């Protein structure tokens, strides 16, 4: 199972590990920047489910914890984001 946010689709990114060598920063090895995923129990369309959501998404949309209503059809992540931003009070 991939480490990916169920709402925003955020996933791990790649970058470089830096070391300080002789007064210069030296990129030495590749590394992976993981997403800060949190497991949240919430109600979606009246059913209790567990979702893995990025902490930045939870911070931006705290109403996710109280419950969300998503359309029954499969929607793209952009449309889900739009629905969440429209639901903000």
Secondary structure as the mmCIF struct_conf table of DSSP 4:
data_model
#
loop_
_struct_conf.conf_type_id
_struct_conf.id
_struct_conf.beg_label_comp_id
_struct_conf.beg_label_asym_id
_struct_conf.beg_label_seq_id
_struct_conf.end_label_comp_id
_struct_conf.end_label_asym_id
_struct_conf.end_label_seq_id
STRN STRN1 UNK A 4 UNK A 4
TURN_TY1_P TURN_TY1_P1 UNK A 6 UNK A 8
STRN STRN2 UNK A 11 UNK A 11
STRN STRN3 UNK A 13 UNK A 21
TURN_TY1_P TURN_TY1_P2 UNK A 22 UNK A 23
STRN STRN4 UNK A 24 UNK A 33
STRN STRN5 UNK A 37 UNK A 44
TURN_TY1_P TURN_TY1_P3 UNK A 45 UNK A 46
STRN STRN6 UNK A 47 UNK A 54
HELX_RH_AL_P HELX_RH_AL_P1 UNK A 55 UNK A 60
HELX_RH_3T_P HELX_RH_3T_P1 UNK A 62 UNK A 64
TURN_TY1_P TURN_TY1_P4 UNK A 65 UNK A 66
STRN STRN7 UNK A 68 UNK A 68
BEND BEND1 UNK A 72 UNK A 73
HELX_RH_AL_P HELX_RH_AL_P2 UNK A 77 UNK A 86
TURN_TY1_P TURN_TY1_P5 UNK A 87 UNK A 87
#
